[in-house]
Amino acid sequence: MKYLLAAVLTGAMVAPAHAQVAGSARDGQPTPIEGSQRHVVTATKSPARYQVDVLRVDSTVVPLPAGFKLPVIYVLDGNSLFPLAAQMANVSTSFSSRLPAVLVVSIGHPTDPALSRAENVEENLARRTSDLAPPAADFLAFFKNDLEPFIAARYPVDRSDQTLAGHSWCGL
């Protein structure tokens, strides 16, 4: 897991993942990344909505032990970084002899199909700044009170093995 995170943080290049086509999504709607699921999760303490893409990657080498709890990698800037993080998890975990499985959860913002790409990028940047600039209280409340329980209710996660990955504002 440490190697996967290091590769993501250093920007290691691998074969490109399919481009994500963000848009309005129903709960559980598949994304263009094979095996992933898209959800839209609304914060309980604010009107904010988040696009949450989830990919579980199992090793093809190591059998999944009974009762295995999935380590989770939460990826901020999900609209742009989910394809890279998903590809890195696929490459690192699919052929791992030590890690039986991992769950990648990206956190982004739903886009509006009525807006142009440029307008959606502008909206995403504004939401990103309000979410991640200090003090980020609303986003932190969403993460702890809404997102983590949402994921734990749907996947057998190891709450003691969770990683939060991000850069720039996300690093704060």
Stockholm file with secondary structure:
# STOCKHOLM 1.0

chainA/1-172         MKYLLAAVLTGAMVAPAHAQVAGSARDGQPTPIEGSQRHVVTATKSPARYQVDVLRVDSTVVPLPAGFKLPVIYVLDGNSLFPLAAQMANVSTSFSSRLPAVLVVSIGHPTDPALSRAENVEENLARRTSDLAPPAADFLAFFKNDLEPFIAARYPVDRSDQTLAGHSWCGL
#=GR chainA/1-172 SS CHHHHHHHHHTCCCSCCCCCCCCCCCTTEECSSTTCEEEEEECSSSSCEEEEEEEEEECSSSCCCTTCCEEEEEESSHHHHHHHHHHHHHHHHHTCSSCCEEEEEEEECCCCTTSCHHHHHHHHHHHHHHHHSTTCHHHHHIIIIIIHHHHHHHSCEEEEEEEEECCGGGGC
#=GC SS_cons         CHHHHHHHHHTCCCSCCCCCCCCCCCTTEECSSTTCEEEEEECSSSSCEEEEEEEEEECSSSCCCTTCCEEEEEESSHHHHHHHHHHHHHHHHHTCSSCCEEEEEEEECCCCTTSCHHHHHHHHHHHHHHHHSTTCHHHHHIIIIIIHHHHHHHSCEEEEEEEEECCGGGGC
//
